[in-house]
């Protein structure tokens, strides 16, 4: 049962970062304070989802094919979230 719950949570975490696309169609989401807050929250969630999936795969011993797919995708999301945080540091990218 624990394996199914962890797999469900990891699968759900695959789709949540894509909800930023419809949110960014609103004009308020493109303005300065809201945009930074929204990107920071999504980046933090992506890093959390990568860490959760890595821990579920290694410590939780949930090692089937679908979880391997979730591990790869959430790992890429985690790298993207770290990159987003690094780009927000003033003077880091210039």
Biopython code that builds the backbone (N, CA, C, O; Angstrom):
import numpy as np
from Bio.PDB.StructureBuilder import StructureBuilder

atoms = [
    (1, "UNK", "N", (0.821, -1.194, 0.000)),
    (1, "UNK", "CA", (0.000, 0.000, 0.000)),
    (1, "UNK", "C", (0.866, 1.259, 0.000)),
    (1, "UNK", "O", (0.542, 2.243, -0.665)),
    (2, "UNK", "N", (1.986, 1.222, 0.761)),
    (2, "UNK", "CA", (2.882, 2.367, 0.824)),
    (2, "UNK", "C", (3.467, 2.673, -0.551)),
    (2, "UNK", "O", (3.633, 3.837, -0.917)),
    (3, "UNK", "N", (3.779, 1.618, -1.314)),
    (3, "UNK", "CA", (4.349, 1.812, -2.641)),
    (3, "UNK", "C", (3.363, 2.503, -3.572)),
    (3, "UNK", "O", (3.752, 3.356, -4.370)),
    (4, "UNK", "N", (2.088, 2.136, -3.473)),
    (4, "UNK", "CA", (1.073, 2.743, -4.330)),
    (4, "UNK", "C", (0.859, 4.213, -3.992)),
    (4, "UNK", "O", (0.660, 5.036, -4.886)),
    (5, "UNK", "N", (0.901, 4.545, -2.706)),
    (5, "UNK", "CA", (0.720, 5.943, -2.292)),
    (5, "UNK", "C", (1.895, 6.789, -2.767)),
    (5, "UNK", "O", (1.699, 7.887, -3.287)),
    (6, "UNK", "N", (3.113, 6.286, -2.593)),
    (6, "UNK", "CA", (4.283, 7.034, -3.039)),
    (6, "UNK", "C", (4.308, 7.183, -4.558)),
    (6, "UNK", "O", (4.709, 8.224, -5.078)),
    (7, "UNK", "N", (3.881, 6.144, -5.261)),
    (7, "UNK", "CA", (3.814, 6.229, -6.720)),
    (7, "UNK", "C", (2.761, 7.239, -7.147)),
    (7, "UNK", "O", (2.990, 8.002, -8.084)),
    (8, "UNK", "N", (1.618, 7.260, -6.483)),
    (8, "UNK", "CA", (0.568, 8.219, -6.812)),
    (8, "UNK", "C", (1.039, 9.650, -6.572)),
    (8, "UNK", "O", (0.810, 10.527, -7.405)),
    (9, "UNK", "N", (1.693, 9.888, -5.444)),
    (9, "UNK", "CA", (2.180, 11.241, -5.138)),
    (9, "UNK", "C", (3.236, 11.667, -6.156)),
    (9, "UNK", "O", (3.216, 12.805, -6.624)),
    (10, "UNK", "N", (4.143, 10.779, -6.499)),
    (10, "UNK", "CA", (5.170, 11.110, -7.481)),
    (10, "UNK", "C", (4.566, 11.356, -8.861)),
    (10, "UNK", "O", (5.032, 12.221, -9.602)),
    (11, "UNK", "N", (3.537, 10.601, -9.200)),
    (11, "UNK", "CA", (2.857, 10.809, -10.479)),
    (11, "UNK", "C", (2.130, 12.143, -10.492)),
    (11, "UNK", "O", (2.166, 12.858, -11.493)),
    (12, "UNK", "N", (1.480, 12.480, -9.406)),
    (12, "UNK", "CA", (0.786, 13.768, -9.310)),
    (12, "UNK", "C", (1.774, 14.922, -9.418)),
    (12, "UNK", "O", (1.466, 15.960, -10.004)),
    (13, "UNK", "N", (2.949, 14.736, -8.857)),
    (13, "UNK", "CA", (3.966, 15.784, -8.912)),
    (13, "UNK", "C", (4.517, 15.995, -10.323)),
    (13, "UNK", "O", (5.167, 17.008, -10.583)),
    (14, "UNK", "N", (4.269, 15.067, -11.224)),
    (14, "UNK", "CA", (4.699, 15.246, -12.607)),
    (14, "UNK", "C", (3.912, 16.350, -13.310)),
    (14, "UNK", "O", (4.449, 17.043, -14.174)),
    (15, "UNK", "N", (2.645, 16.515, -12.945)),
    (15, "UNK", "CA", (1.767, 17.396, -13.697)),
    (15, "UNK", "C", (1.588, 18.777, -13.077)),
    (15, "UNK", "O", (1.204, 19.711, -13.780)),
    (16, "UNK", "N", (1.851, 18.933, -11.795)),
    (16, "UNK", "CA", (1.616, 20.212, -11.123)),
    (16, "UNK", "C", (2.486, 21.346, -11.682)),
    (16, "UNK", "O", (1.976, 22.459, -11.807)),
    (17, "UNK", "N", (3.766, 21.137, -12.026)),
    (17, "UNK", "CA", (4.536, 22.256, -12.585)),
    (17, "UNK", "C", (3.966, 22.822, -13.886)),
    (17, "UNK", "O", (4.234, 23.976, -14.220)),
    (18, "UNK", "N", (3.198, 22.043, -14.611)),
    (18, "UNK", "CA", (2.620, 22.523, -15.868)),
    (18, "UNK", "C", (1.446, 23.458, -15.643)),
    (18, "UNK", "O", (0.979, 24.088, -16.592)),
    (19, "UNK", "N", (0.955, 23.568, -14.414)),
    (19, "UNK", "CA", (-0.157, 24.484, -14.150)),
    (19, "UNK", "C", (0.284, 25.942, -14.183)),
    (19, "UNK", "O", (-0.560, 26.836, -14.135)),
    (20, "UNK", "N", (1.581, 26.201, -14.263)),
    (20, "UNK", "CA", (2.045, 27.578, -14.373)),
    (20, "UNK", "C", (1.692, 28.172, -15.738)),
    (20, "UNK", "O", (1.534, 29.386, -15.865)),
    (21, "UNK", "N", (1.569, 27.328, -16.750)),
    (21, "UNK", "CA", (1.280, 27.842, -18.094)),
    (21, "UNK", "C", (-0.064, 28.557, -18.180)),
    (21, "UNK", "O", (-0.110, 29.670, -18.704)),
    (22, "UNK", "N", (-1.170, 27.970, -17.688)),
    (22, "UNK", "CA", (-2.417, 28.742, -17.733)),
    (22, "UNK", "C", (-2.410, 29.945, -16.790)),
    (22, "UNK", "O", (-3.059, 30.952, -17.073)),
    (23, "UNK", "N", (-1.691, 29.855, -15.681)),
    (23, "UNK", "CA", (-1.627, 30.995, -14.766)),
    (23, "UNK", "C", (-0.902, 32.182, -15.394)),
    (23, "UNK", "O", (-1.245, 33.333, -15.124)),
    (24, "UNK", "N", (0.091, 31.910, -16.223)),
    (24, "UNK", "CA", (0.868, 32.988, -16.822)),
    (24, "UNK", "C", (0.116, 33.722, -17.932)),
    (24, "UNK", "O", (0.632, 34.700, -18.474)),
    (25, "UNK", "N", (-1.075, 33.276, -18.279)),
    (25, "UNK", "CA", (-1.861, 33.991, -19.288)),
    (25, "UNK", "C", (-2.569, 35.207, -18.705)),
    (25, "UNK", "O", (-3.037, 36.062, -19.456)),
    (26, "UNK", "N", (-2.655, 35.300, -17.388)),
    (26, "UNK", "CA", (-3.289, 36.451, -16.750)),
    (26, "UNK", "C", (-2.299, 37.616, -16.685)),
    (26, "UNK", "O", (-1.108, 37.403, -16.457)),
    (27, "UNK", "N", (-2.783, 38.839, -16.882)),
    (27, "UNK", "CA", (-1.864, 39.988, -16.843)),
    (27, "UNK", "C", (-1.205, 40.207, -15.480)),
    (27, "UNK", "O", (-0.055, 40.643, -15.421)),
    (28, "UNK", "N", (-1.909, 39.913, -14.389)),
    (28, "UNK", "CA", (-1.332, 40.118, -13.068)),
    (28, "UNK", "C", (-0.151, 39.184, -12.812)),
    (28, "UNK", "O", (0.723, 39.493, -12.001)),
    (29, "UNK", "N", (-0.123, 38.035, -13.507)),
    (29, "UNK", "CA", (0.953, 37.068, -13.285)),
    (29, "UNK", "C", (2.254, 37.486, -13.962)),
    (29, "UNK", "O", (3.307, 36.910, -13.686)),
    (30, "UNK", "N", (2.193, 38.467, -14.834)),
    (30, "UNK", "CA", (3.385, 38.926, -15.532)),
    (30, "UNK", "C", (4.014, 40.145, -14.881)),
    (30, "UNK", "O", (5.094, 40.577, -15.285)),
    (31, "UNK", "N", (3.350, 40.705, -13.876)),
    (31, "UNK", "CA", (3.883, 41.873, -13.185)),
    (31, "UNK", "C", (4.937, 41.444, -12.163)),
    (31, "UNK", "O", (4.964, 40.297, -11.715)),
    (32, "UNK", "N", (5.786, 42.378, -11.814)),
    (32, "UNK", "CA", (6.997, 42.073, -11.078)),
    (32, "UNK", "C", (6.820, 41.306, -9.766)),
    (32, "UNK", "O", (7.391, 40.221, -9.662)),
    (33, "UNK", "N", (6.098, 41.763, -8.779)),
    (33, "UNK", "CA", (6.142, 40.968, -7.541)),
    (33, "UNK", "C", (5.452, 39.613, -7.683)),
    (33, "UNK", "O", (5.916, 38.621, -7.121)),
    (34, "UNK", "N", (4.371, 39.565, -8.413)),
    (34, "UNK", "CA", (3.642, 38.295, -8.545)),
    (34, "UNK", "C", (4.448, 37.274, -9.338)),
    (34, "UNK", "O", (4.429, 36.087, -9.012)),
    (35, "UNK", "N", (5.147, 37.714, -10.365)),
    (35, "UNK", "CA", (5.917, 36.788, -11.195)),
    (35, "UNK", "C", (7.043, 36.129, -10.406)),
    (35, "UNK", "O", (7.246, 34.918, -10.497)),
    (36, "UNK", "N", (7.775, 36.929, -9.630)),
    (36, "UNK", "CA", (8.870, 36.348, -8.857)),
    (36, "UNK", "C", (8.373, 35.386, -7.792)),
    (36, "UNK", "O", (8.974, 34.336, -7.566)),
    (37, "UNK", "N", (7.283, 35.742, -7.143)),
    (37, "UNK", "CA", (6.731, 34.865, -6.108)),
    (37, "UNK", "C", (6.244, 33.559, -6.724)),
    (37, "UNK", "O", (6.490, 32.479, -6.186)),
    (38, "UNK", "N", (5.552, 33.664, -7.858)),
    (38, "UNK", "CA", (5.016, 32.465, -8.508)),
    (38, "UNK", "C", (6.143, 31.551, -8.983)),
    (38, "UNK", "O", (6.075, 30.338, -8.782)),
    (39, "UNK", "N", (7.155, 32.099, -9.595)),
    (39, "UNK", "CA", (8.270, 31.289, -10.079)),
    (39, "UNK", "C", (9.028, 30.670, -8.905)),
    (39, "UNK", "O", (9.459, 29.520, -8.986)),
    (40, "UNK", "N", (9.192, 31.416, -7.824)),
    (40, "UNK", "CA", (9.872, 30.873, -6.646)),
    (40, "UNK", "C", (9.100, 29.706, -6.037)),
    (40, "UNK", "O", (9.693, 28.698, -5.652)),
    (41, "UNK", "N", (7.787, 29.843, -5.952)),
    (41, "UNK", "CA", (6.963, 28.761, -5.389)),
    (41, "UNK", "C", (7.009, 27.518, -6.264)),
    (41, "UNK", "O", (7.135, 26.404, -5.755)),
    (42, "UNK", "N", (6.909, 27.701, -7.572)),
    (42, "UNK", "CA", (6.980, 26.553, -8.473)),
    (42, "UNK", "C", (8.368, 25.910, -8.433)),
    (42, "UNK", "O", (8.478, 24.684, -8.462)),
    (43, "UNK", "N", (9.418, 26.714, -8.365)),
    (43, "UNK", "CA", (10.774, 26.163, -8.295)),
    (43, "UNK", "C", (10.964, 25.375, -7.002)),
    (43, "UNK", "O", (11.559, 24.298, -7.014)),
    (44, "UNK", "N", (10.465, 25.904, -5.893)),
    (44, "UNK", "CA", (10.571, 25.185, -4.618)),
    (44, "UNK", "C", (9.796, 23.871, -4.664)),
    (44, "UNK", "O", (10.261, 22.855, -4.148)),
    (45, "UNK", "N", (8.618, 23.891, -5.280)),
    (45, "UNK", "CA", (7.845, 22.657, -5.395)),
    (45, "UNK", "C", (8.567, 21.642, -6.274)),
    (45, "UNK", "O", (8.564, 20.448, -5.973)),
    (46, "UNK", "N", (9.182, 22.107, -7.352)),
    (46, "UNK", "CA", (9.890, 21.188, -8.239)),
    (46, "UNK", "C", (11.093, 20.557, -7.539)),
    (46, "UNK", "O", (11.383, 19.378, -7.742)),
    (47, "UNK", "N", (11.786, 21.334, -6.723)),
    (47, "UNK", "CA", (12.910, 20.782, -5.961)),
    (47, "UNK", "C", (12.398, 19.774, -4.936)),
    (47, "UNK", "O", (12.986, 18.706, -4.764)),
    (48, "UNK", "N", (11.301, 20.112, -4.253)),
    (48, "UNK", "CA", (10.712, 19.187, -3.279)),
    (48, "UNK", "C", (10.252, 17.888, -3.948)),
    (48, "UNK", "O", (10.467, 16.802, -3.409)),
    (49, "UNK", "N", (9.624, 18.000, -5.114)),
    (49, "UNK", "CA", (9.139, 16.792, -5.781)),
    (49, "UNK", "C", (10.298, 15.912, -6.224)),
    (49, "UNK", "O", (10.186, 14.687, -6.186)),
    (50, "UNK", "N", (11.408, 16.510, -6.641)),
    (50, "UNK", "CA", (12.579, 15.709, -6.993)),
    (50, "UNK", "C", (13.166, 14.996, -5.789)),
    (50, "UNK", "O", (13.521, 13.820, -5.869)),
    (51, "UNK", "N", (13.267, 15.702, -4.681)),
    (51, "UNK", "CA", (13.799, 15.088, -3.458)),
    (51, "UNK", "C", (12.872, 13.983, -2.959)),
    (51, "UNK", "O", (13.335, 12.916, -2.557)),
    (52, "UNK", "N", (11.556, 14.238, -2.986)),
    (52, "UNK", "CA", (10.597, 13.229, -2.536)),
    (52, "UNK", "C", (10.700, 11.962, -3.379)),
    (52, "UNK", "O", (10.713, 10.855, -2.841)),
    (53, "UNK", "N", (10.773, 12.124, -4.692)),
    (53, "UNK", "CA", (10.822, 10.959, -5.567)),
    (53, "UNK", "C", (12.131, 10.203, -5.400)),
    (53, "UNK", "O", (12.141, 8.972, -5.433)),
    (54, "UNK", "N", (13.231, 10.917, -5.221)),
    (54, "UNK", "CA", (14.513, 10.239, -4.986)),
    (54, "UNK", "C", (14.463, 9.445, -3.690)),
    (54, "UNK", "O", (14.917, 8.302, -3.641)),
    (55, "UNK", "N", (13.912, 10.047, -2.636)),
    (55, "UNK", "CA", (13.814, 9.331, -1.358)),
    (55, "UNK", "C", (12.844, 8.151, -1.432)),
    (55, "UNK", "O", (13.096, 7.103, -0.838)),
    (56, "UNK", "N", (11.742, 8.316, -2.157)),
    (56, "UNK", "CA", (10.800, 7.206, -2.298)),
    (56, "UNK", "C", (11.427, 6.060, -3.079)),
    (56, "UNK", "O", (11.182, 4.890, -2.782)),
    (57, "UNK", "N", (12.223, 6.393, -4.064)),
    (57, "UNK", "CA", (12.860, 5.357, -4.879)),
    (57, "UNK", "C", (13.966, 4.635, -4.118)),
    (57, "UNK", "O", (14.101, 3.415, -4.215)),
    (58, "UNK", "N", (14.756, 5.392, -3.363)),
    (58, "UNK", "CA", (15.893, 4.761, -2.687)),
    (58, "UNK", "C", (15.513, 4.221, -1.309)),
    (58, "UNK", "O", (15.646, 3.023, -1.056)),
    (59, "UNK", "N", (15.046, 5.087, -0.425)),
    (59, "UNK", "CA", (14.742, 4.664, 0.941)),
    (59, "UNK", "C", (13.446, 3.875, 1.026)),
    (59, "UNK", "O", (13.350, 2.909, 1.784)),
    (60, "UNK", "N", (12.444, 4.287, 0.246)),
    (60, "UNK", "CA", (11.160, 3.594, 0.282)),
    (60, "UNK", "C", (11.134, 2.311, -0.517)),
    (60, "UNK", "O", (10.173, 1.545, -0.445)),
    (61, "UNK", "N", (12.190, 2.077, -1.278)),
    (61, "UNK", "CA", (12.319, 0.870, -2.090)),
    (61, "UNK", "C", (11.152, 0.680, -3.064)),
    (61, "UNK", "O", (10.702, -0.442, -3.294)),
    (62, "UNK", "N", (10.672, 1.782, -3.629)),
    (62, "UNK", "CA", (9.631, 1.716, -4.653)),
    (62, "UNK", "C", (10.364, 1.779, -5.987)),
    (62, "UNK", "O", (10.609, 2.861, -6.521)),
    (63, "UNK", "N", (10.715, 0.606, -6.522)),
    (63, "UNK", "CA", (11.600, 0.569, -7.681)),
    (63, "UNK", "C", (10.989, -0.222, -8.830)),
    (63, "UNK", "O", (11.512, -1.262, -9.229)),
    (64, "UNK", "N", (9.887, 0.277, -9.351)),
    (64, "UNK", "CA", (9.309, -0.345, -10.533)),
    (64, "UNK", "C", (9.443, 0.616, -11.707)),
    (64, "UNK", "O", (9.946, 1.728, -11.545)),
    (65, "UNK", "N", (9.001, 0.199, -12.877)),
    (65, "UNK", "CA", (9.255, 0.952, -14.104)),
    (65, "UNK", "C", (8.631, 2.335, -14.075)),
    (65, "UNK", "O", (9.286, 3.299, -14.470)),
    (66, "UNK", "N", (7.393, 2.472, -13.625)),
    (66, "UNK", "CA", (6.758, 3.784, -13.611)),
    (66, "UNK", "C", (7.467, 4.731, -12.636)),
    (66, "UNK", "O", (7.582, 5.928, -12.899)),
    (67, "UNK", "N", (7.930, 4.196, -11.533)),
    (67, "UNK", "CA", (8.640, 5.037, -10.568)),
    (67, "UNK", "C", (9.981, 5.486, -11.132)),
    (67, "UNK", "O", (10.447, 6.580, -10.812)),
    (68, "UNK", "N", (10.607, 4.664, -11.963)),
    (68, "UNK", "CA", (11.836, 5.084, -12.624)),
    (68, "UNK", "C", (11.561, 6.264, -13.551)),
    (68, "UNK", "O", (12.359, 7.199, -13.625)),
    (69, "UNK", "N", (10.435, 6.222, -14.254)),
    (69, "UNK", "CA", (10.051, 7.333, -15.119)),
    (69, "UNK", "C", (9.807, 8.594, -14.285)),
    (69, "UNK", "O", (10.274, 9.677, -14.638)),
    (70, "UNK", "N", (9.076, 8.448, -13.182)),
    (70, "UNK", "CA", (8.838, 9.592, -12.294)),
    (70, "UNK", "C", (10.140, 10.136, -11.746)),
    (70, "UNK", "O", (10.297, 11.349, -11.606)),
    (71, "UNK", "N", (11.075, 9.252, -11.435)),
    (71, "UNK", "CA", (12.368, 9.671, -10.915)),
    (71, "UNK", "C", (13.125, 10.510, -11.934)),
    (71, "UNK", "O", (13.718, 11.529, -11.579)),
    (72, "UNK", "N", (13.111, 10.098, -13.176)),
    (72, "UNK", "CA", (13.821, 10.845, -14.215)),
    (72, "UNK", "C", (13.178, 12.206, -14.438)),
    (72, "UNK", "O", (13.874, 13.221, -14.464)),
    (73, "UNK", "N", (11.860, 12.240, -14.600)),
    (73, "UNK", "CA", (11.176, 13.500, -14.895)),
    (73, "UNK", "C", (11.261, 14.454, -13.707)),
    (73, "UNK", "O", (11.567, 15.632, -13.890)),
    (74, "UNK", "N", (10.998, 13.975, -12.506)),
    (74, "UNK", "CA", (11.087, 14.848, -11.332)),
    (74, "UNK", "C", (12.527, 15.268, -11.059)),
    (74, "UNK", "O", (12.760, 16.341, -10.502)),
    (75, "UNK", "N", (13.485, 14.449, -11.438)),
    (75, "UNK", "CA", (14.890, 14.849, -11.319)),
    (75, "UNK", "C", (15.226, 15.999, -12.266)),
    (75, "UNK", "O", (15.953, 16.922, -11.899)),
    (76, "UNK", "N", (14.695, 15.938, -13.478)),
    (76, "UNK", "CA", (14.888, 17.041, -14.425)),
    (76, "UNK", "C", (14.186, 18.295, -13.920)),
    (76, "UNK", "O", (14.723, 19.398, -14.027)),
    (77, "UNK", "N", (12.980, 18.125, -13.365)),
    (77, "UNK", "CA", (12.276, 19.268, -12.766)),
    (77, "UNK", "C", (13.107, 19.874, -11.633)),
    (77, "UNK", "O", (13.186, 21.096, -11.505)),
    (78, "UNK", "N", (13.720, 19.024, -10.819)),
    (78, "UNK", "CA", (14.513, 19.514, -9.702)),
    (78, "UNK", "C", (15.705, 20.335, -10.201)),
    (78, "UNK", "O", (16.016, 21.385, -9.638)),
    (79, "UNK", "N", (16.354, 19.872, -11.231)),
    (79, "UNK", "CA", (17.472, 20.624, -11.806)),
    (79, "UNK", "C", (16.973, 21.961, -12.356)),
    (79, "UNK", "O", (17.642, 22.982, -12.202)),
    (80, "UNK", "N", (15.797, 21.958, -12.997)),
    (80, "UNK", "CA", (15.220, 23.209, -13.488)),
    (80, "UNK", "C", (14.865, 24.158, -12.362)),
    (80, "UNK", "O", (15.048, 25.368, -12.498)),
    (81, "UNK", "N", (14.362, 23.638, -11.251)),
    (81, "UNK", "CA", (14.049, 24.483, -10.098)),
    (81, "UNK", "C", (15.284, 25.093, -9.480)),
    (81, "UNK", "O", (15.275, 26.259, -9.085)),
    (82, "UNK", "N", (16.350, 24.312, -9.394)),
    (82, "UNK", "CA", (17.606, 24.849, -8.875)),
    (82, "UNK", "C", (18.135, 25.935, -9.808)),
    (82, "UNK", "O", (18.628, 26.969, -9.356)),
    (83, "UNK", "N", (18.027, 25.690, -11.106)),
    (83, "UNK", "CA", (18.482, 26.695, -12.077)),
    (83, "UNK", "C", (17.653, 27.974, -11.967)),
    (83, "UNK", "O", (18.195, 29.073, -12.082)),
    (84, "UNK", "N", (16.346, 27.839, -11.745)),
    (84, "UNK", "CA", (15.496, 29.026, -11.595)),
    (84, "UNK", "C", (15.901, 29.827, -10.367)),
    (84, "UNK", "O", (15.964, 31.055, -10.422)),
    (85, "UNK", "N", (16.176, 29.150, -9.267)),
    (85, "UNK", "CA", (16.630, 29.864, -8.076)),
    (85, "UNK", "C", (17.979, 30.542, -8.302)),
    (85, "UNK", "O", (18.195, 31.665, -7.848)),
    (86, "UNK", "N", (18.876, 29.868, -8.997)),
    (86, "UNK", "CA", (20.181, 30.471, -9.256)),
    (86, "UNK", "C", (20.066, 31.684, -10.167)),
    (86, "UNK", "O", (20.812, 32.650, -10.007)),
    (87, "UNK", "N", (19.139, 31.645, -11.123)),
    (87, "UNK", "CA", (18.962, 32.803, -12.014)),
    (87, "UNK", "C", (18.353, 33.990, -11.298)),
    (87, "UNK", "O", (18.461, 35.121, -11.771)),
    (88, "UNK", "N", (17.716, 33.751, -10.165)),
    (88, "UNK", "CA", (17.121, 34.860, -9.405)),
    (88, "UNK", "C", (18.146, 35.587, -8.528)),
    (88, "UNK", "O", (17.865, 36.671, -8.018)),
    (89, "UNK", "N", (19.309, 35.006, -8.356)),
    (89, "UNK", "CA", (20.352, 35.656, -7.560)),
    (89, "UNK", "C", (20.923, 36.804, -8.392)),
    (89, "UNK", "O", (21.389, 36.588, -9.511)),
    (90, "UNK", "N", (20.889, 38.008, -7.856)),
    (90, "UNK", "CA", (21.425, 39.146, -8.629)),
    (90, "UNK", "C", (22.915, 38.984, -8.933)),
    (90, "UNK", "O", (23.716, 38.706, -8.040)),
    (91, "UNK", "N", (23.266, 39.161, -10.187)),
    (91, "UNK", "CA", (24.651, 39.081, -10.613)),
    (91, "UNK", "C", (25.161, 37.681, -10.839)),
    (91, "UNK", "O", (26.334, 37.516, -11.174)),
    (92, "UNK", "N", (24.335, 36.657, -10.670)),
    (92, "UNK", "CA", (24.810, 35.278, -10.828)),
    (92, "UNK", "C", (24.969, 34.919, -12.299)),
    (92, "UNK", "O", (25.919, 34.228, -12.667)),
    (93, "UNK", "N", (24.049, 35.381, -13.146)),
    (93, "UNK", "CA", (24.059, 35.010, -14.563)),
    (93, "UNK", "C", (24.790, 36.011, -15.449)),
    (93, "UNK", "O", (24.972, 35.757, -16.640)),
    (94, "UNK", "N", (25.203, 37.123, -14.904)),
    (94, "UNK", "CA", (25.831, 38.121, -15.784)),
    (94, "UNK", "C", (27.330, 38.093, -15.744)),
    (94, "UNK", "O", (27.981, 38.878, -16.434)),
]
sb = StructureBuilder()
sb.init_structure("model")
sb.init_model(0)
sb.init_chain("A")
sb.init_seg("    ")
for serial, (resi, resn, name, xyz) in enumerate(atoms, 1):
    if name == "N":
        sb.init_residue(resn, " ", resi, " ")
    sb.init_atom(name, np.array(xyz, "f"), 0.0, 1.0, " ", f" {name:<3s}", serial, name[0])
structure = sb.get_structure()
